[in-house]
């Protein structure tokens, strides 16, 4: 799939966020149809390093969805 997306935009909707670490050059998190966070992998990890021990895309996703049920 990575070769298909080299010069295209591919939208992947998933709750398996570990897949994003391997596939995505940019990540957008949505909540109730609104963008709540976005950036490249490096940008997201840097943004959460100060407030999270060993940040990962999965941990960021979980934090953004705390209290959602």
N, C-alpha and C positions, 0 to 999 in steps of 0.2 A: 504494500500500500504506500510506503514511503516514496517509491519512484513515481507513482501516479500523481502525487501531490507536489512534485518538485516545482512546477511552474503554474500551479493552480491553487485555488482556495477550496479546501475540503472541510466541511462542517461535520464534526463527530459529536453526537450527543451520547453521553455515557455516564454511568455512575461508577464505572470501574476506572477510577482516576489514575491508577498505576499505568494504564495504557497510554495516557497522555504524556507521561515522562519520556516515552520512547518515540512517539509519533508527532507530537505537536511542536511547531515553532512558536506559536502564540496560544495562550490559553485564556478563555473568557469563562468566568463563573457567573451563572444566572441564578436568581432566586425570585420566584413569582413573576417571571418574564422580564425582570430588570437585571442589568449588568451590575454585579456587586463587587467584582474584582477582575482585573485583566492585566496581561503582560506576558513577556517571554518567560521561559523557565527561570533564567538567571535573575530577571527583575523581581519575580514573585519570591524566589528564595531569599534574595537580598532584603526585600521589604519586610519579611517575617523573621529574619535572623535575630533581630533585637528583642523580639517578644516571644520567641518560640525556640525551644531546644531542638536542634537538628530538624529544621523545617523540611517538609516534603510537600509535593502537590496534594497528596492524600490528607496530610495533617492540616494544610491550609483549607482544603475543602471541608473537613470536619469542623474547623473553627468557624468558618463562614456559615455553617448550617447548624450551629449550636442552638438549641431551643426550638428547632423546626420539628414539627410533628404532623 
